[in-house]
Amino acid sequence: MTSLSIEKSLVVVGANGSGKTRFGSKIEQSNNPSKRISAQRYLQLNETVQKQDFETAFNQLNSGYKNQSPIQPQNDYQQVLVSLFAQESRRNEEVVMTIQQKGSVSKESLAKSIKEQVVEVWNFVFPYRTLKLEKDRIRAVSESGEFSGAEMSDGEKVGLYLISQTLLAEKDCLLIIDEPELHLHKALMVRLWNKLEEYRKDCAFVYITHDLDFAVSKPSSKLIWIKSFQNSTWNWNELEANGIIPENLYLEVLGSRKSILFVEGEKGSLDAQIYQAYYDNFTVIPRGSCEKVIESVKGLRENAGLHDKQVFGLIDRDFRSEEQIQSLQADSVFSISLNEIENLFLLPEVVQLVCDHLSKSDKKEEIFSQIRGHYETNKEQINFAASKFSIQRMLNERFGSVKNQEQYNSFKETIVTEMDKLLSSGTLPEKDAEIIEILKIYPHKGLVRQVQTVIELSKNGFTNLVLSFLSSDKRQNLIEILKSHFPEIK
């Protein structure tokens, strides 16, 4: 392993099977004192904690890690709890000895036991519960009453385990935590580790994770991407923040074993659901607007040295001309043939599929008639929207090329005339045009909801039905329809 400096905290990310866990094990072997908390850990918790003297408890706890395989589950929960109580007993013995020698001990000089610190951190992270570690018992209190620690949720149990392991670590220890997010809600996860770093300022933390949200929640940490592990050698890079591509996007790209396809929309949106089903040989990453898609493709292609993935983009056609579409495609950004993704639900073949499924084939022409009617009613507005799109593009290109006052004066003299020409130059399909020609230029997201009443569907009934086809015996029928309107990306 190439030399790796660890100052305060380090986050290690990578795809499953890339060697992250073995990387953490190697760090453990190369540093002393160090402590690795495995991702594989048993959470069996007994309510009663047996008593043990301090030396025996800590020797048994620490000896359990020696020569242990990095993938072997840790079964030390009870010994961790035994050590908590044993440490407090040792603290109490020392207090009694001090009183015997000096006659008293001040409250200020009385160090908190690790067990008391564990309770403080746990109650901070889980404010809706109160942890009680008293009389050799593990208990918790909620609004409904007190109950055994064995009845706590997995998240609460793992929280107690991680807090205890961290606070029991030796002074100036290097802590390696494999999958710090396991069983924990995202909101609690960041809260927990930030608080533990605050309590253990003497320690350095190494987090091994594939949770992207956790990785980018620690902006002060050094970030390592494990590319691969072969012949006992790791291929890894240290990642730097990028002005165009945010860290969480980098991590999603790097964690994939497929080529990347950036698309419009958000996670879980209509766009993302359809593209993920159709382009199943890509890792589909929603980026919001078409501008963000174009920016992301450009950013990652310009920084190819930081990753090893092929990167593409897919956007709506909007009002782009063939020339504009070809220009974007040269930069690996492709367009669907329709003005917007929602229009695919109204493709003649899709409408036919839906009507046949509902045994309402006679309603197909009525749906098409409504589409044409809405289109004719909004034709003037569509024409203006198309012209405005062209004007915005022209302004961006023309004004961006202005380099001096002379060019600016020329720009001012001609721009209004050219804008007027664009406003009056729109040519749209006639009302009786083919439905597909209308869908190529019609930007009406609510059109599906308006025409679905013809077949007595409401709310999102039409789109939900079509989406359900993607996981039914009609999947291949729908995929074949989409092939004519989705580009082949390669």
matplotlib code that plots the C-alpha trace (Angstrom):
import matplotlib.pyplot as plt

x = [0.0, 1.3, 2.0, -1.2, -1.2, -4.2, -4.6, -8.0, -10.5, -10.5, -13.5, -12.9, -15.4, -15.7, -17.9, -18.8, -15.9, -13.4, -11.4, -12.5, -12.7, -9.2, -7.9, -9.2, -7.6, -4.2, -4.5, -5.1, -2.1, 0.1, -0.8, -0.6, -2.6, -5.5, -9.0, -11.2, -15.0, -16.3, -19.4, -20.3, -21.3, -23.8, -26.3, -27.5, -27.9, -28.6, -30.2, -27.9, -24.2, -21.8, -19.2, -15.5, -12.4, -11.0, -7.8, -9.6, -12.4, -10.1, -7.7, -10.6, -12.1, -8.9, -7.6, -10.7, -9.4, -6.0, -5.4, -9.2, -10.2, -11.6, -14.7, -15.3, -18.3, -17.5, -19.3, -18.2, -21.2, -21.5, -17.7, -18.0, -20.7, -18.8, -15.8, -18.0, -19.1, -15.6, -14.1, -16.6, -15.8, -12.1, -12.9, -14.9, -12.1, -9.7, -12.1, -12.4, -8.6, -8.2, -10.8, -8.9, -5.6, -6.8, -10.0, -12.1, -12.4, -13.8, -16.6, -14.5, -11.7, -14.0, -13.6, -16.7, -16.6, -16.8, -20.2, -21.5, -20.1, -21.8, -25.1, -24.6, -23.8, -26.6, -29.2, -28.0, -28.3, -31.6, -33.4, -36.7, -35.2, -33.3, -30.6, -30.1, -26.9, -27.4, -27.1, -25.4, -28.5, -29.2, -32.5, -34.2, -37.0, -39.6, -42.9, -44.6, -42.4, -39.2, -38.0, -35.1, -32.2, -32.8, -36.0, -34.3, -34.4, -31.4, -30.5, -30.5, -28.5, -25.9, -25.8, -24.9, -22.3, -20.6, -20.6, -19.2, -16.5, -15.4, -15.2, -13.5, -10.7, -7.1, -5.8, -4.6, -6.1, -6.7, -10.4, -11.4, -15.2, -16.5, -20.0, -20.6, -24.1, -25.3, -28.8, -28.7, -31.1, -29.2, -30.2, -28.9, -25.7, -24.1, -25.3, -23.6, -20.2, -19.9, -20.5, -18.1, -15.4, -16.0, -15.6, -12.5, -10.5, -7.4, -8.3, -8.2, -11.2, -11.3, -14.7, -15.2, -18.5, -20.6, -23.2, -22.7, -24.7, -22.5, -19.3, -20.2, -21.6, -18.0, -16.5, -13.4, -12.4, -9.9, -11.7, -10.2, -11.7, -10.8, -10.8, -9.8, -7.9, -5.8, -2.8, -2.7, -2.4, -5.0, -5.6, -6.8, -7.1, -7.5, -10.5, -10.6, -13.7, -14.6, -16.1, -18.6, -19.3, -20.2, -18.5, -21.7, -22.0, -18.4, -19.0, -22.1, -20.1, -17.1, -19.3, -20.8, -19.5, -21.5, -21.3, -23.0, -26.1, -27.1, -30.8, -33.3, -35.5, -35.0, -34.5, -37.8, -39.2, -41.1, -38.0, -35.7, -38.1, -38.6, -34.9, -33.7, -36.1, -35.1, -31.4, -30.7, -27.1, -26.3, -26.1, -28.8, -28.3, -30.9, -29.5, -32.5, -32.5, -31.1, -28.4, -27.3, -27.2, -25.0, -22.8, -22.3, -21.3, -18.9, -17.4, -16.7, -15.4, -13.0, -11.8, -11.4, -8.3, -10.4, -12.5, -12.6, -16.2, -17.9, -20.3, -23.3, -26.3, -30.0, -32.4, -35.8, -35.9, -37.6, -37.6, -34.1, -33.4, -31.7, -28.5, -28.6, -29.4, -26.4, -24.1, -25.0, -24.7, -21.1, -20.5, -22.2, -25.5, -28.5, -32.1, -35.4, -37.5, -40.4, -40.6, -40.7, -40.7, -44.4, -45.4, -44.3, -47.5, -49.5, -47.7, -50.3, -48.8, -48.8, -52.4, -53.3, -51.6, -53.5, -56.9, -56.5, -55.5, -58.6, -60.8, -61.6, -60.1, -62.9, -61.7, -58.4, -59.6, -61.4, -58.1, -56.3, -59.1, -58.6, -54.9, -55.4, -58.0, -55.8, -52.9, -55.0, -56.2, -52.7, -51.0, -50.2, -48.7, -46.6, -45.3, -44.3, -42.6, -40.6, -39.5, -38.6, -36.5, -34.6, -34.2, -32.7, -30.2, -29.3, -28.7, -26.5, -24.4, -24.2, -23.7, -21.1, -19.0, -18.9, -15.3, -15.2, -17.2, -17.3, -18.8, -21.3, -22.5, -23.0, -24.8, -27.2, -27.9, -29.0, -30.3, -33.9, -34.4, -33.2, -35.4, -38.5, -37.6, -37.4, -40.8, -42.5, -40.7, -42.4, -44.0, -45.9, -47.8, -51.4, -54.2, -54.7, -51.0, -49.9, -50.0, -46.3, -45.5, -47.6, -45.9, -42.4, -43.2, -46.0, -44.7, -47.7, -47.0, -50.7, -51.9, -52.0, -54.1, -56.6, -57.1, -57.1, -60.7, -61.8, -61.0, -62.2, -58.8, -58.0, -55.0, -52.0, -53.9, -52.7, -49.0, -49.0, -50.6, -48.0, -45.2, -46.6, -46.2, -42.4, -42.6, -45.3, -45.6, -46.1, -42.6, -41.2, -44.1, -43.4, -39.7, -40.1, -42.4, -39.8, -37.0, -38.3, -38.2, -35.2, -31.7, -29.2, -26.4, -22.9]
y = [0.0, 3.4, 5.6, 7.2, 9.9, 10.0, 13.2, 13.5, 11.6, 9.6, 8.4, 5.3, 4.7, 2.2, -0.3, -3.6, -6.1, -3.3, -4.2, -1.6, -3.9, -5.3, -1.8, -1.0, -4.1, -3.1, 0.3, -1.4, -3.6, -0.6, 1.6, 1.2, 1.6, 0.9, -0.7, -2.0, -2.2, -4.7, -4.3, -7.8, -7.6, -9.7, -7.6, -10.1, -8.1, -9.6, -7.3, -8.4, -7.7, -10.1, -8.6, -8.8, -7.1, -4.3, -6.1, -9.3, -7.4, -5.3, -8.1, -10.3, -7.4, -6.4, -9.9, -10.7, -8.6, -10.1, -12.0, -11.8, -12.0, -8.7, -10.4, -12.4, -11.2, -9.7, -11.3, -9.2, -7.1, -8.6, -8.1, -4.5, -4.0, -5.9, -3.6, -0.5, -1.6, -2.8, 0.6, 2.4, 0.0, 0.8, 4.5, 4.1, 2.2, 5.0, 7.6, 5.6, 5.3, 9.1, 9.8, 7.4, 9.2, 12.8, 12.8, 14.0, 14.5, 17.5, 17.2, 19.0, 16.4, 13.4, 12.1, 10.8, 7.0, 5.8, 4.3, 7.7, 9.2, 6.4, 7.4, 11.1, 10.4, 7.8, 10.2, 12.9, 10.7, 9.1, 11.9, 10.0, 7.3, 7.4, 4.8, 3.4, 1.5, 0.8, -2.1, -4.4, -4.0, -2.5, -0.7, 2.0, 4.4, 5.7, 7.5, 4.2, 3.0, 1.2, -1.9, -4.2, -3.4, -6.6, -5.1, -2.1, -1.7, -2.8, 0.9, 1.6, -1.6, -0.8, 2.8, 1.6, -0.8, 1.8, 4.5, 2.0, 0.7, 4.2, 5.5, 2.3, 2.7, 3.3, 6.9, 8.2, 5.2, 4.9, 3.8, 2.0, 1.7, -0.5, 0.5, 3.2, 3.6, 0.0, -0.1, 3.6, 6.2, 8.8, 11.7, 9.8, 8.5, 11.9, 13.1, 10.0, 10.2, 14.0, 13.6, 10.7, 12.7, 15.5, 13.1, 11.4, 14.3, 12.3, 9.6, 9.5, 8.0, 6.0, 5.3, 2.6, 3.1, 2.9, 5.3, 8.5, 10.8, 9.8, 10.2, 13.8, 14.7, 15.0, 17.7, 18.1, 14.5, 13.2, 11.2, 8.0, 6.1, 2.4, 1.5, -2.2, -4.8, -7.4, -9.5, -7.9, -4.5, -1.7, 0.9, 4.0, 7.8, 10.7, 12.8, 16.5, 18.7, 19.8, 23.1, 21.6, 18.1, 17.8, 15.1, 13.0, 12.8, 11.7, 9.0, 7.7, 7.6, 5.9, 3.4, 2.1, -0.8, 0.4, 3.4, 6.5, 8.1, 11.5, 12.3, 15.1, 14.8, 13.9, 10.6, 8.7, 11.1, 10.0, 10.6, 8.5, 5.6, 5.3, 5.7, 3.3, 0.6, 1.3, 1.9, -1.0, -1.4, 2.0, 3.6, 6.2, 9.3, 12.1, 15.6, 17.9, 20.3, 19.7, 22.3, 20.2, 17.1, 18.9, 20.4, 17.0, 15.3, 18.0, 18.2, 14.4, 14.2, 17.1, 15.3, 11.8, 11.3, 11.0, 8.1, 5.3, 5.5, 6.3, 9.2, 10.3, 12.6, 12.3, 15.2, 16.2, 17.5, 20.7, 23.1, 22.2, 22.0, 19.1, 21.1, 21.7, 18.1, 16.9, 19.4, 18.2, 14.6, 15.3, 16.1, 12.8, 14.4, 12.8, 13.8, 11.8, 12.5, 14.1, 17.6, 16.2, 12.8, 13.0, 12.9, 9.3, 8.3, 9.7, 8.0, 6.2, 2.8, 3.4, 4.7, 1.6, -0.6, 1.1, 1.0, -2.7, -3.5, -1.8, -3.2, 0.3, 0.2, 2.3, 5.2, 5.6, 8.0, 10.1, 10.5, 11.5, 14.0, 15.6, 15.9, 17.7, 19.9, 21.0, 21.5, 23.8, 25.8, 26.3, 26.7, 30.4, 29.9, 27.0, 29.1, 31.8, 29.3, 27.8, 31.3, 32.2, 29.1, 30.0, 33.6, 32.5, 30.2, 33.0, 35.5, 33.1, 32.4, 35.9, 37.8, 35.2, 36.0, 39.8, 40.7, 44.5, 47.7, 47.7, 44.2, 45.1, 48.2, 45.9, 43.4, 46.1, 47.4, 44.0, 42.0, 43.4, 42.9, 39.3, 38.6, 39.9, 37.7, 34.6, 35.5, 35.6, 32.6, 29.7, 27.0, 24.4, 21.2, 21.7, 20.4, 17.3, 16.4, 13.0, 12.7, 12.0, 15.3, 17.2, 15.4, 16.4, 20.1, 20.1, 21.1, 20.4, 18.3, 18.2, 16.8, 13.2, 14.1, 15.9, 13.1, 10.2, 11.0, 9.6, 6.1, 7.0, 7.2, 9.9, 11.5, 9.6, 6.6, 6.6, 7.1, 4.6, 2.0, 2.5, 2.3, -0.9, -2.4, -2.1, -4.9, -7.0, -9.3, -6.1, -4.9, -5.9, -4.4, -1.1, -1.3, -1.9, 1.2, 3.3, 2.2, 4.5, 7.6, 6.9, 7.2, 4.4, 5.5, 4.3]
z = [0.0, -1.0, 2.1, 3.3, 6.0, 8.3, 10.3, 11.9, 9.8, 6.6, 4.5, 2.3, -0.5, -3.3, -5.0, -3.4, -3.9, -4.5, -1.4, 1.0, 4.1, 3.4, 2.9, 6.4, 7.8, 6.2, 7.8, 11.2, 10.9, 9.9, 12.9, 16.7, 18.7, 16.4, 16.7, 13.9, 14.4, 11.9, 9.7, 10.6, 14.3, 16.4, 18.2, 20.8, 24.0, 27.5, 30.0, 32.8, 32.7, 34.5, 36.8, 36.0, 37.2, 35.1, 33.8, 32.9, 31.1, 29.0, 28.2, 27.0, 25.0, 23.2, 22.6, 20.6, 17.7, 17.4, 14.1, 13.3, 9.7, 8.4, 7.2, 10.4, 12.4, 15.8, 18.7, 21.5, 22.5, 26.0, 26.6, 25.5, 28.1, 30.8, 30.2, 30.6, 34.1, 35.0, 34.1, 36.3, 39.1, 38.7, 38.7, 41.9, 43.6, 42.7, 44.2, 47.4, 47.6, 47.1, 49.9, 52.2, 51.5, 51.3, 53.3, 50.4, 46.6, 44.8, 42.3, 39.7, 40.0, 39.7, 36.2, 34.4, 33.9, 30.3, 31.1, 32.1, 28.9, 26.9, 28.5, 27.6, 24.0, 23.6, 25.1, 22.7, 19.6, 20.7, 22.4, 22.4, 24.7, 28.0, 28.5, 31.9, 32.8, 36.4, 38.9, 36.2, 34.0, 30.5, 30.5, 28.4, 29.1, 26.6, 27.0, 27.3, 30.2, 31.0, 29.1, 28.8, 26.6, 24.7, 23.4, 21.9, 18.1, 16.0, 15.4, 19.2, 19.9, 17.3, 18.6, 22.1, 20.7, 18.5, 21.2, 23.8, 21.4, 20.5, 24.0, 25.3, 22.7, 23.9, 24.1, 20.7, 19.0, 15.3, 14.9, 11.7, 11.4, 8.7, 7.5, 10.2, 8.7, 9.3, 10.9, 11.6, 10.2, 8.1, 10.4, 13.5, 11.7, 11.2, 14.6, 16.2, 14.6, 14.9, 18.6, 19.0, 17.2, 19.7, 22.7, 21.2, 20.0, 20.8, 18.2, 14.4, 12.6, 9.4, 8.0, 5.4, 3.6, 0.4, 1.8, -0.3, 1.9, 4.9, 2.9, 1.8, 5.3, 6.5, 4.3, 6.5, 6.0, 3.5, 0.9, -0.7, -3.6, -3.8, -7.4, -7.2, -5.3, -7.0, -6.1, -2.6, -4.2, -4.1, -6.8, -5.1, -5.5, -3.2, -4.4, -4.5, -4.5, -8.0, -9.1, -11.5, -10.1, -6.4, -4.3, -3.9, -7.6, -8.0, -5.4, -7.2, -10.5, -8.9, -7.1, -10.3, -12.4, -15.5, -17.8, -16.5, -18.0, -16.5, -17.1, -16.3, -13.2, -9.6, -7.8, -8.0, -10.6, -13.7, -15.9, -13.7, -13.4, -17.1, -18.0, -15.3, -16.7, -20.4, -20.1, -17.7, -18.9, -17.5, -14.0, -14.5, -12.3, -12.3, -12.3, -12.3, -15.2, -18.8, -18.0, -15.0, -17.2, -19.9, -17.1, -15.4, -18.7, -19.5, -16.0, -15.8, -19.3, -18.7, -15.5, -17.0, -14.9, -11.8, -12.9, -15.4, -16.6, -19.9, -19.3, -21.3, -21.0, -22.0, -22.1, -23.5, -27.1, -26.0, -29.1, -30.2, -33.9, -35.6, -35.8, -32.0, -31.3, -33.4, -31.7, -28.3, -29.4, -30.5, -26.8, -25.7, -24.7, -26.5, -26.8, -27.0, -30.0, -28.0, -26.6, -23.0, -21.4, -20.4, -24.0, -24.4, -22.5, -25.4, -28.2, -30.5, -29.7, -25.9, -26.0, -28.0, -25.4, -22.5, -24.3, -25.2, -21.6, -20.3, -23.0, -24.3, -27.7, -29.1, -27.0, -28.8, -31.4, -28.8, -26.9, -30.2, -30.9, -27.5, -28.0, -31.3, -29.7, -26.8, -29.3, -31.6, -28.6, -27.3, -30.7, -30.4, -26.9, -28.2, -31.0, -28.6, -26.3, -29.3, -30.4, -26.8, -26.6, -29.8, -28.6, -25.3, -27.1, -29.5, -26.7, -24.8, -27.9, -29.2, -26.0, -24.8, -27.9, -27.2, -26.3, -26.5, -26.7, -30.5, -30.6, -27.9, -29.9, -32.9, -30.7, -29.5, -33.0, -34.4, -31.5, -31.4, -35.1, -35.0, -32.0, -33.8, -36.8, -34.5, -33.0, -36.3, -37.9, -36.1, -38.3, -36.3, -37.5, -38.4, -36.2, -38.3, -38.3, -37.1, -33.3, -33.2, -34.9, -32.3, -29.4, -30.8, -30.1, -27.5, -24.1, -22.0, -18.8, -17.8, -21.1, -19.9, -16.9, -19.2, -21.7, -19.2, -18.2, -21.6, -20.3, -16.7, -15.1, -12.5, -10.7, -12.0, -13.1, -16.8, -16.0, -13.2, -15.4, -18.1, -15.6, -14.2, -17.7, -17.3, -14.6, -16.3, -19.3, -21.4, -20.6, -24.0, -25.9, -24.2, -24.7, -28.4, -28.7, -26.9, -29.2, -31.9, -29.6, -27.3, -28.8, -28.9, -26.6, -27.1]

ax = plt.figure().add_subplot(projection="3d")
ax.plot(x, y, z, "-o")
ax.set_aspect("equal")
plt.show()
